[in-house]
Amino acid sequence: EEISASLLAMAIQEMGYPAISLTGWQAGFLTSSAHSQARIRQVYPDRIRREIDQKKIVVVCGFQGLSRYDDITTLGRGGSDTSAVAIAASMHADLCQIYTDVEGVFTADPRKVPNAMKLPEISYDEMLELATLGAQVLNNRSVEMAKKYNIELEVLSSYTKAPGTIVKEKVKMEKMLISGVAKDTDVARLSITCIPDRPGMVFKLFSKLAARKINVDVILQSVGRDGTKDIAFTVAQNKGQEAKEICEKFADNVGATGVDYNDDIAKVSIVGAGMESHAGVAAKMFEALYDRQINIRMISTSEIKVSVIIDKDDADKAVSAIHEKFFPKEG
């Protein structure tokens, strides 16, 4: 980050424009102390303002800051996008532009789905769901911050001058049935069978996972039978083995019969504010999967999204089938 910022400032100066590069701490980024996963606490943009007042183009290193103990910290995945939004918020900017390798937010990954369409605009909530569910255009932390401080985002290509996608609170265009299809292959599923069907079992399990900072996503609990029940849930794949160890100890302690682990799966999701006012959206998604003979292992829903867990080998085929069902090819 620092080398890139310095080189960019030098290149701008060679073009005849005054420029300066600043590290995260020079730019006023104060963060938590969680190294490699620090959260931005505050941005004091006084130095940035002074340099701008001197008619300089300011290049700031993203992804980094300073803790209250004066230790250098890094922000983790998506830290540069989040840094840009934090600066925009602290400067009360009207717009924050994020330049990336695609021309905006598409209804699906255009590299996998050739007829994916670029969206002219999308709401914070829809973009946040897509980012959380595997769309890699924007990091979910940057969208959360933009929504919190009501900063409009524009996603643009670094390689073309085509207009991008605006991410904002209220979308003027008529709500589409869905805004996009996303895929996430960083998923592992764990299931515990024959857990005693009595109060407190679920709490005991998930409190142990929470204590190890393991986030749980899709959860499925069977109807109790013969005094027992089954629980299945998904976690990020890099936390899978750790979660499996916790589940095995839990199963031994409560007398459950077994733990099954599977990381050869994927999560495919549809997102759209239009779901709130249209019936049959989930059925249409399931029909697309049935037409391609793709088996659904788990289902999760909210007001504006439906997610399914399927075999990883079927993920790309599922995305194409669902996209074709909701966005049929013209002609």
C-alpha positions in Angstrom: 0.0 0.0 0.0 2.7 2.5 1.0 4.9 1.7 -2.1 1.9 2.0 -4.4 0.7 5.3 -2.9 4.2 6.8 -3.1 4.6 5.7 -6.7 1.2 7.0 -7.7 1.9 10.4 -6.1 5.2 10.5 -8.0 3.5 9.7 -11.2 0.9 12.4 -10.7 3.7 14.9 -9.9 5.5 14.0 -13.2 2.2 14.8 -15.0 2.5 18.4 -13.6 0.1 18.2 -10.7 1.2 18.7 -7.0 0.6 15.5 -5.0 1.5 13.9 -1.7 1.1 10.4 -0.3 0.0 9.8 3.3 0.1 6.6 5.4 -3.0 5.6 7.2 -1.9 7.1 10.5 -0.7 10.3 8.8 -4.2 10.6 7.4 -5.8 10.3 10.8 -7.0 6.7 11.0 -7.5 5.5 14.5 -8.5 1.8 14.9 -9.1 -1.0 17.3 -6.1 -3.2 18.4 -7.1 -6.4 16.6 -4.1 -6.8 14.3 -5.0 -8.0 10.8 -8.7 -7.5 11.6 -8.8 -4.0 13.1 -11.9 -1.9 12.9 -11.9 1.9 12.2 -12.8 3.8 15.3 -12.4 7.4 14.0 -10.8 9.3 11.1 -9.4 12.8 11.9 -9.0 14.3 8.4 -7.2 17.5 9.4 -4.0 16.6 7.6 -5.9 15.7 4.4 -7.8 19.0 4.6 -4.6 21.0 5.0 -3.0 19.3 2.0 -6.1 19.8 -0.2 -6.2 23.5 0.9 -2.7 23.7 -0.6 -4.1 22.5 -3.9 -2.4 19.1 -3.6 -3.8 15.8 -4.8 -3.8 13.5 -1.7 -3.1 9.8 -2.1 -3.9 7.9 1.1 -2.8 4.3 2.0 -5.8 2.2 2.7 -6.0 -1.0 4.8 -4.0 0.5 7.7 -4.3 2.7 10.8 -3.0 3.3 14.3 -4.3 1.9 17.6 -4.7 3.8 20.8 -1.4 2.2 21.9 0.3 3.8 18.8 0.7 0.4 17.2 0.3 0.1 13.4 -2.7 -2.0 12.5 -4.2 -3.5 9.4 -7.9 -3.7 8.6 -8.2 -7.1 7.0 -10.1 -8.2 3.9 -11.8 -5.2 2.1 -9.8 -2.7 4.2 -9.0 -0.4 1.3 -12.6 0.0 0.2 -13.6 0.6 3.8 -10.8 3.2 4.2 -12.1 5.1 1.2 -15.6 5.2 2.5 -14.3 6.3 6.0 -12.5 9.2 4.4 -15.6 10.2 2.4 -17.7 10.1 5.6 -15.1 12.1 7.7 -14.9 14.7 4.9 -18.7 14.8 4.4 -18.3 14.0 0.7 -21.2 13.6 -1.6 -19.9 10.6 -3.4 -17.2 7.9 -3.0 -16.0 6.2 -6.2 -14.6 2.7 -6.0 -12.5 1.7 -9.0 -12.2 -2.0 -9.6 -11.8 -4.6 -12.4 -15.4 -4.6 -13.5 -17.7 -1.8 -14.8 -20.1 -2.0 -11.9 -22.5 -4.3 -10.1 -23.9 -7.0 -12.3 -26.9 -9.4 -11.9 -24.3 -12.2 -11.8 -20.6 -12.6 -12.3 -20.1 -11.6 -16.0 -17.1 -13.9 -16.3 -19.4 -16.9 -15.5 -22.7 -15.7 -16.9 -22.2 -14.0 -20.3 -25.7 -12.4 -20.4 -25.3 -10.8 -16.9 -26.6 -7.2 -16.9 -25.0 -4.2 -15.3 -27.3 -2.4 -12.7 -27.4 1.4 -13.0 -28.2 1.6 -9.3 -28.8 -0.7 -6.3 -29.8 -0.1 -2.7 -27.4 -0.4 0.3 -29.4 -3.3 1.7 -29.3 -5.2 -1.6 -25.6 -4.5 -2.1 -24.9 -5.5 1.5 -26.6 -8.9 1.0 -24.8 -9.5 -2.3 -21.4 -8.6 -0.7 -22.1 -10.8 2.3 -23.3 -13.7 0.1 -20.2 -13.9 -2.1 -20.4 -11.1 -4.7 -16.8 -9.8 -4.8 -17.4 -6.3 -6.2 -17.5 -4.5 -2.8 -16.6 -5.7 0.7 -19.6 -5.8 3.1 -17.8 -3.7 5.7 -17.5 -0.8 3.2 -21.2 -1.0 2.3 -22.1 -1.1 6.0 -20.2 2.1 6.6 -21.6 3.8 3.5 -25.1 3.0 4.7 -24.4 4.1 8.3 -23.1 7.6 7.1 -25.4 7.8 4.0 -22.4 8.0 1.6 -23.4 7.3 -2.0 -20.9 4.8 -3.7 -20.2 4.5 -7.4 -18.5 1.3 -8.6 -16.5 1.9 -11.7 -14.0 0.1 -13.9 -10.3 1.1 -13.8 -9.9 0.2 -17.5 -12.9 1.9 -19.2 -14.8 5.1 -19.0 -18.2 3.4 -18.9 -20.6 4.7 -16.3 -20.7 2.5 -13.2 -23.3 1.4 -10.6 -24.6 3.8 -7.9 -25.1 2.3 -4.4 -27.5 4.4 -2.4 -30.4 4.4 0.1 -33.3 4.9 -2.2 -33.4 3.5 -5.7 -35.5 5.5 -8.2 -35.9 2.7 -10.8 -38.9 0.4 -10.4 -37.9 -2.5 -8.2 -36.7 -5.6 -10.2 -37.9 -9.0 -9.0 -34.3 -9.7 -8.0 -31.1 -7.6 -8.3 -28.6 -10.4 -8.6 -27.4 -14.0 -8.1 -24.4 -14.7 -5.9 -22.2 -17.7 -5.2 -20.0 -18.5 -2.2 -17.8 -21.6 -2.2 -16.1 -20.7 1.1 -18.7 -22.8 3.0 -18.6 -25.9 5.3 -21.6 -27.7 6.7 -21.7 -29.5 10.0 -24.6 -31.7 11.3 -25.0 -33.3 14.7 -27.5 -36.2 14.9 -29.6 -37.4 17.8 -29.1 -34.5 20.2 -31.2 -34.9 23.4 -34.4 -32.9 22.8 -34.4 -30.7 25.9 -34.1 -27.0 26.6 -30.6 -25.4 26.4 -29.0 -27.8 23.9 -28.8 -25.3 21.1 -27.6 -22.5 23.4 -24.8 -24.8 24.8 -23.6 -25.6 21.2 -23.7 -22.1 19.7 -22.3 -20.3 22.8 -19.2 -22.5 22.4 -18.9 -21.6 18.7 -19.4 -17.9 19.6 -16.7 -18.0 22.3 -14.2 -19.1 19.5 -15.5 -16.3 17.3 -16.9 -18.7 14.7 -19.8 -17.1 12.8 -22.7 -19.4 12.0 -24.8 -18.8 8.8 -27.5 -21.2 7.7 -29.1 -23.2 10.6 -31.5 -26.1 10.2 -33.1 -28.0 13.1 -35.2 -31.1 12.6 -38.5 -31.7 14.4 -37.9 -33.7 17.5 -38.5 -37.4 17.4 -38.0 -40.2 20.0 -36.6 -37.6 22.4 -33.9 -36.4 20.1 -33.3 -33.8 17.3 -30.7 -33.1 14.6 -29.0 -29.7 14.0 -27.1 -28.7 10.8 -25.4 -25.4 10.2 -22.8 -23.7 7.9 -19.6 -21.8 8.7 -16.8 -20.3 6.7 -14.6 -23.1 5.4 -11.5 -21.8 7.1 -13.3 -22.2 10.4 -14.7 -25.7 9.5 -12.2 -27.9 11.3 -12.2 -25.8 14.4 -16.0 -25.9 14.5 -15.9 -29.7 13.9 -13.7 -30.2 17.0 -16.2 -28.2 19.1 -19.1 -30.2 17.7 -17.4 -33.5 18.5 -16.8 -32.5 22.1 -20.3 -31.3 22.4 -21.7 -34.5 21.0 -19.7 -36.6 23.4 -20.8 -34.5 26.4 -24.5 -34.6 25.6 -24.7 -38.1 24.2 -25.4 -37.2 20.5 -24.7 -40.0 18.1 -22.4 -38.4 15.5 -21.0 -35.4 13.7 -20.9 -35.1 9.9 -18.6 -32.6 8.2 -18.8 -31.5 4.5 -16.9 -28.7 2.8 -17.6 -29.8 -0.8 -20.6 -27.5 -0.9 -21.5 -24.0 -2.0 -24.1 -21.4 -1.2 -26.1 -19.8 -4.1 -28.3 -16.9 -3.3 -30.7 -14.5 -5.0 -31.2 -10.9 -3.6 -33.8 -8.3 -4.4 -36.1 -5.8 -2.6 -38.8 -6.8 -5.1 -39.3 -10.1 -3.2 -41.1 -8.2 -0.5 -44.0 -7.4 -2.8 -44.0 -10.4 -5.2 -45.1 -14.0 -4.4 -43.5 -17.0 -5.9 -39.9 -15.8 -6.1 -38.5 -18.8 -4.1 -40.6 -21.2 -6.1 -39.1 -19.8 -9.3 -35.6 -20.3 -8.0 -36.3 -23.8 -6.9 -37.9 -24.6 -10.3 -34.6 -23.4 -12.0 -32.6 -25.8 -9.9 -35.1 -28.7 -10.4 -34.9 -28.2 -14.2 -31.1 -28.8 -14.0 -31.6 -31.7 -11.5 -29.6 -29.8 -8.8 -30.4 -31.1 -5.3 -31.0 -28.6 -2.4 -29.4 -29.5 0.9 -30.4 -26.5 3.0 -32.5 -23.3 2.6 -32.3 -19.9 4.3 -34.5 -16.9 3.7 -34.9 -13.2 4.7 -37.1 -10.4 3.5 -34.8 -9.7 0.5 -32.8 -12.9 -0.1 -33.1 -16.7 -0.5 -30.0 -18.9 -0.1 -29.6 -22.6 -0.9 -26.8 -25.0 0.0 -25.9 -27.3 -2.8 -23.0 -29.5 -4.0 -20.0 -27.4 -5.0 -19.7 -29.0 -8.4 -23.2 -27.7 -9.2 -22.6 -24.1 -8.2 -21.8 -22.5 -11.5 -24.5 -24.5 -13.2 -27.0 -23.3 -10.6 -26.0 -19.6 -10.9 -26.5 -19.8 -14.7 -29.9 -21.6 -14.4 -31.3 -19.2 -11.8 -30.1 -16.2 -13.8 -31.6 -17.5 -17.0 -34.9 -18.1 -15.1 -35.1 -14.5 -13.8 -33.4 -12.7 -16.7 -34.3 -14.7 -19.8 -32.3 -14.1 -22.9 -34.1 -11.8 -25.4 -34.9 -13.2 -28.8 
